[in-house]
Amino acid sequence: MSKPLAQTFASGDVAAQSCDTPVWRQPGRLEALGSAFFTYLPPTPLAQPHWIATSAGTAQWMQLSDAWLAGDEALQVLAGNAVAAGSRPLASVYSGHQFGVWAGQLGDGRAILLGETASGIEVQLKGAGRTPYSRMGDGRAVLRSSIREFLCSEAMHALGIPSTRALALIGSPQPVQRETMETAAVVTRVAASFIRFGHFEHFAARDMQAELKALADMVIDEHYPECRSAETLAGNAYANFLQAVSERTARLLAQWQAVGFCHGVMNTDNMSILGLTIDYGPFQFLDAFDPGHICNHSDSQGRYAFNRQPQIAYWNLFCLGQALLPLIADEELTLAALESYKQVFPAAYAAQMLRKLGLPEDAPDGTSGTPPTEGRFALLVNPLLQLLADNRVDYTIFFTRLTEAVQQMQDGGQPDFEPNFEPLRDIILDRAGFDAWALIYSEHLAYTSPALAADLMQKSNPRFVLRNHLGEAVIRAAQADDFAPVQQMLAVLQTPFDAHPAHAAWAGFPPDWASTIEISCSS
């Protein structure tokens, strides 16, 4: 190879070289912390494994060759039937709050970390069998949930939303009992780190301060080195770390809300310390816009409803702050670090929403005494979201049609060319209400060029998201041993802003039966 993997990855030159097998770092970062953090164990073999799909984009990021990924060695390793040379599989322990209640010790109940590549990427098999942290579970994942995680991991990455990635999806005829008898599958998922808020809660709850400090130091040194030299928050590295995590989480939540993504189970053990979307279970992209939508059938109290996600993220950060308090050693500094979330989230969300409307942050808004972003958000975004909610308007399709209207205005080539809003009026019952909003929007749009507005909107408003009914159609095909739709759907979701004429129906309105789909934590 022309240069070490670690150097290649750090420089961003992910396509420079590829390798036939992963090169494992020994020991990995988590492994180096000691036995209190994990248990060594191999994956449980999977009967008659077969390929369902792979992600070429993730393989390229990992610098894996297509030839290796297509071969039997990769199939056996990624199914959990063989351990590659240099790999020391393990499951990590953590704790957490689930649905707002302290659940005590949890851990990787069905995920096994194969190791960490030389370039710093952790590789994990989800559905790889029982571990010491499985509690009453069987350690397996079923085909339907694995397809959803595989596709959505890559879809979120393509949307520009921080996420764990998916390398491969492997199926098996091996039976797995859930509400009904299903078949097993394993997802290979990768990330710079799978450390969660719950890892810190685990050691704080047990007053294991040496381990808590070792964990925090490792994460700071590897992922937040700027926190060591930051002059903010009295130069306290652990307070700076909490603030950095708070800000990353705030920006992540802003992106979730802007794209209409519901996570469904925002327990503290499902919150990434790197601000990644992690643990795809009962997630959903909104169809008709409903701020109070609950996508998780298991969430009987609506704790994780769409409009509560930003508040829950802050609650989870508060739990992280409590866990880090012994290291920060100053309650006021801890609260100050958390306070940054309250500034970053609304600003990031407003910026995201205004880009969806084609309005750059520095454009004047015609109001007086109000910052442009704040003024335009109050005048345009809040009334629009209320209009969409009152009329149950399809969230993704509305912004797709709005983008098309502005693009047509750009194509007109005239400064005073008016956007054609008729395709939008057709999907809103309250046409008078929409017309009143559109008049104000047009006035604000006049402060920027149609070309700039169209470009912002093209990059901010996906045509294709993994709606529940699309996932269900792919799952049904796979359950009938037709796996081609998985790879076809992946190809579309990896370029979600493009037109894809051959699959235009996937960007259309959901069928009536889509509202009957129920997704729970049981998968």
N, C-alpha and C positions, 0 to 999 in steps of 0.2 A: 504493500500500500504506500501511497505517496507521502502520507503523514499520519501520525497516530489518530485513532478514532476520536479520542477526547479532543484533540486539536481541531479535527475536521468539524465535529459537532459544535464546538464553541464558536467557530467562525461562521457557522450557518451554511457551509458548503456541503449540504447533505447529499448531493448527487455525485460528489467527486469520485468515490469508490464504493463498491459494495463487497460484502463478505459472504462466504458460503454458510457460515454458522455464526450465531452470536458469540462475541468474545466477552466472557464474564469477568467482572471485577471481583477480586478476592482480597479481603472480604468486602461485601457490599456495605453501604453506609449504615443501614439498620443493623446488619449482622455485627458490625464492629462495635455497636453499643453494648452488646453482651446478652446473655441468655434470659435476662428478665424481660426482654422485649419480644421474644418469639420462641417458637418451637420448631426444630428441624423435623420435617417429615416429607416423604415423597407423595406426589399425587396418587390417587387411586386409579388404577387402569380403567379405561373406558372400552366397553365391548364394541367390536366391529366399527371403529371410527371411520368417518368419511368426510371429505371436504364439503362444505356448503358454500363458503365464500372467503375471499381474502381481500385485503386493502392494499393495493399497489402503492398508494400514497404513504401509508404508514410504513410499509416495508422500505420505501425509499428514505424516509426520515430516519429509520433505524439502520440504514445502509446494509440491508439484507438483499441478497441476489434473488431474482425471480426464480432461478433454477432451484435454489435451496428451498424456497417457500413452496414450490410445487411438488417437491419430492416426498418420498415416504419417510425419510428421517424427520423432516419437519412435521409431518402428520403425526407421527408417533410421539414426538416431544411435546407438541402443542395439544395433543389429546390427553397427555399425562401418562402415557404408556411406556415412556423411556425418559431417562434423565441424561441430558447432554453433558459432555465432558466439561468440567469446570463449574457446572451448576450445582448449587446447594439449596434445594427447595426448602421453604419455611413458611409458616403462618404467623402473623403478628398478633399481639394482644392489644386491645384497647377497651375503653369503657364508653359510656355516653348517656345522654338524655334521649329517650324515645317518646315522641308525642308529649314532650314537656315533663316527663317523669324520669327520675334517675333510674337507669336500668342496671347499673353495676357493670360487672365485667362482661364484655362482648368479645370481639376479635374477628379474625378472618375465619368465618364459619364455613365458607365454601370457596374461598379464594386462597391460592397458594402462590407465593412469590418464587418464581424460578431463579431470580437473581437480578443483578444489575449489570447492564452492559458496560463496556469500557468507556463508552461515551456518556454514561450517567443516566441511562433510561432503564427504569424498572419494568420487568416483564412478569405479568401475573396471569394465572389461569383461573377463570371464574367458573365454578361448577366442577372443580377437580376432586371432590370427595370430602369426606368428613375429616375434621381437624379437632384438636382439643377444645376449640372455641365454638363448635357447632351447636352446643347445647342439645336440643332435641331434634335438630335438623339432620338431613341425610347428606348434606354437603354437595348436592347436585343442583344444577340449573336445568330448566326445561327448554325445549326448542323455541317455544313462542317468546319467552322473555329474553332468550339469548339473541334471537333475531332482532328484537327491538333494541337491545343494548348495542349490538354490533352496528346497526344502521344509524342509531341516533348519535353515538359517539362520533362517527365520521361526519354526520350531518351538522352537528354543532361546530365541529372544527371548520367545516367549509363556510359556515355562517360567520366565522370570526369570533366565536364565543369560546373562551378557554374551557378545555374538556380533556378528560382522559381519552386516549385513542384506542382503536380496535385494529388488531393485526389480522386475526383469523377467526373463523367460526367453523366449528367441527361438530358434526352430528353423530348420532348413534341410535340403533334400535333399542338400546337398553331402556327398560321401563322405569318411570319415576312417578310416584304417586303424589298428586296434588288434589284439587277438588275432584279431578278425574285422573285416570291413568294416562300419562303422557310419555314422551321420549326425552332422553337426555341430550344435552349439548354442552360444549365448552367454548367460551369466548377467551381469546388471548387479548388482554387489554394492557396498554402500556402508558406510562406517564413518567415525568421527571421525579415524581414522588407520590406514593399513596398514603402519606402521613395525613391523619385526620385530626380535627379538634379533639376527638375522643382519645387519641393517644396521650395527649397532655392531661386530660381529665383523669385518665386511669392512674397515672403515677401521683398526681396531686391528691386524689381521693385516698390513696394508700399512704400518704405522707412519705413517699419515696423521693425525697428532694434531690438526692444525688442523681438518680435516674432521670428525674424531671429536668434537671439542669443539663445533663448530658444530651438529652433529646433536643432541648431548645438550642443548645450550642451547635449541635450538628446541623439542625435546620437553618439556623442563622448563617453559619459559615458556608453552607452549600448553596443556599437559595436566597438569603437576604444579607449578604456581606456588608451592604451599605449601612445596616443598622449598627455596626460596630463603630463607625466613624461619624454617624449622624449627630449633629449638635442639638437637635430637637429633644424635647422631653428630658431635659437635664442630663443629656448624654447617657441615659439609661438604655443599654442595648436591648433589654427585654421589653421595655415599654415601647421603644422604637419598633421592635418586631411586632408587637400587638397592633400598633398603629398601621404598620405596613400591611398586615393581614386584613385588618379592618377595611383599608382602602381598596385592596384587591377584591375583597368580597363585595364591597359596595359597587364597584364597577361591574362585577359579574352579575349582580342582581339587576343592575340597570339594563344590561343586555338581555337578561331573561325577560324582564317586563316589556321591553321594547319589541321583542320578537313574538311575544305571546306564549312563552314557554312556562309550563307548570311542572315543577319537579315532583311533587306529590308526597315526598317523605323526607323532609328536611330535619332529620334528627342530627344531633351533634356528631354522631359517628359517621354521618354521610356528608360532612362538610370538610372540604379539602383545605389543608393549611397553605396551599399554593393558589387558592382562589380558582380551582378548576371545578367544572361540573363533573360530579362523580356519582356512581351508583344509580344507574338508570333502572328504575323499577316502574312504578305506576305513573310515569310522566305523560304529559300530553301537550301538544300545541293547540291553542284555542281554535275552535271553529267560529261559531257565533260569539261575539265579544260579550263576556259575562264576567265582570270584575270579581264576583264571589264564587266563581266556578271551582268545584272540588273535583280533582281528577282521580283521587285515590278512593276506591270503594271502601277501604278499611278505615278511612278518616271520618268517622261518624260525627265528630264535633266540628269538622271544618277547620282544624288548626292550620292546615297547609293549603288553604284556599289561595287562589291566584293573587288576590289583592293583599293577602297577609304575608306573602313571601318576604318582602323587604323588612317588615317588622320582625319576622321569625329569624331572619339572618342576623339582625342586631341582637336578639335574645341569645342566639347561639354564640355570638361573639362575646357577649357578657359572660357566658359559661366558660369560654376560653380565657377571658380575663381573670376570672376567679381562679382558674387552674394555674395561671402564670403569676398570680399575686405573690406567692412566696419568693419568686425570683425578682420581681419588680420591687417588692418590699416597700411600696408606697401606694396607698389606695387612691390618692388624688391623681397620681401619674397614670395609674391604671384606667381611671375614668376618663382622663384627658386623652389617652390613646384611643379609647372606644369612641370618644366624641367625634373623631374625624369621620366616622361612618355617616354621621348625620349631615355633614357638609358635602361629602363626596357623592353619596348616592343621589340626592336630588339634582345636583349639578350634572352628573353623568347621565342620569335618566332624561333630563330636559334636553341635553345635547343630542342624545340618541333619537329622541322623538322629533326634534326639529330637523335633524338630518333626514328622517323619514318623510318629512314635508318638503325637503329640498331647500331648507333655510340654513345657511352657514351661521356659525355662532357670532361672527363679527358683523353681520348685516344689521343695519338700523331697522327699528321696528315701528317708527312713527309715533311712539309714545314719549311722554316726557316724565322725567323723574323716576324712571324705572330702568334697570339694566336690560339690554335688548333680549337676552335669553329669558330672563324672568318674565318680562312683559309679554313676549310672544307665547311663552308657555301658558300664561294665564288667559290670554286672548284666543289662542288657537288650540292648544293640546287638550286642556281640561274640557272645554265645550265639545270638542270632537269626540273624546272618549265617552262623554255623557251621551252624545247623540248615537254613537255606535252601540252603547249598552242599552239605551232605551228602545232601539230599533232592532236589536239582536243581529247586527250586521256582521258578516263574515270578516274577521280581522285581517287575514292575509290577503284575501281577494280585494278588500277595500283599498289597501295600500298598493297592490299591484295595479289596479285600475287608475288610482291617482297618479302613479308613476307614468303610466301610459299616456294620461292626459297631458302631463307636463312635457313628456318626450315629443308628443305631437305638436305642442306649442313651440318647442325648440325647432322642430322640422319645418315649421311655417316660416322661420327666418325673418319675422317682423317683430319689432320691439313691442307693438301693441297687440300682438296676436293673442286671442283669448283661448284659454284651455277649454276643451269640450268635456263638460262634466256630466253629460247625459248618461254614460255607462255607470256612473256612480249614483245618479238620481234613481236609476232603475232598481237598485238594491236597498234603497232606504225608503221606508214607508212615509216618514215625516219629511216630505220634499221641501216644504217651506223652511223647516229648521235647517236642512242641509244647504239650501240656497243662501240663507242668511250667513251660515258659516263660510260657505264658498266665496261670498263677496268679500269678507274680511281676509280670508286666505289669499285671494287674488291681489288684494292691495299690498299685502306683505310680500307676496311673490314678486311684485314689481320692483322691489328693492334689490333683487339679484338677477343675474342673467339666466335665461331659460337653459342654456347649456350647462351652467354650474349646477342649477337646481336638478336638472335631469340626471347629471352624473352622480350627485349625492344620493338621489333616490334610487337609482339603479344599483348602487352599492349597499343600500340600506334596507331595501324591501325585497325579500326573496319571493319568487314565484312558487317555489316548492318547499314545503316543510313536511316532516314525517307525521302526518295526521294519523289518528288512530285507525281510521278505516283503511288507509293505505297499508299500514303495518299489518292489519288483520288480513287483508287480501294476500299479502306476501306470505304470511304465516300459514294460511290455509293451503296455499300452493305447496309450500315446503312440507306440510304434514301429509300431502299426497305425493311426496317424493319429487316434486318439481322445484328445483332450487334456482333455476335461471332467473326468476323474478327478484330474488335477493340481490344478485349482482346487477341486474338492470336498475333496480331502485337505488342501489348504492351509487351507480354512475350518475344518476340524475341528482341525487342529494349532494354529491360532491361538487356540483356546479349549480347551486340552487337559484342563482340570479339569471341564468340563461333561459331561453324560451323552450327548448326541447320539444319541437312540434310533434314528434312521434309519440310523446307522452303528455300531450296537452291536457288530457282528461285528468291527470294526476294533480293539475293545478286548478281543477274545477271545484264546484260546490260539493260538499260531502253528501252521500245518500242519506235518506231518512233513517236507515237502520244504524247509522254511525252513532247516533245519540244513545243507543242501547248498549254499546260496548262498555263493559265494566272491567277496570284494571285494578288489581289489589296488590297487597304486599306478599301474597302467598306464592308468587312465582319464584 
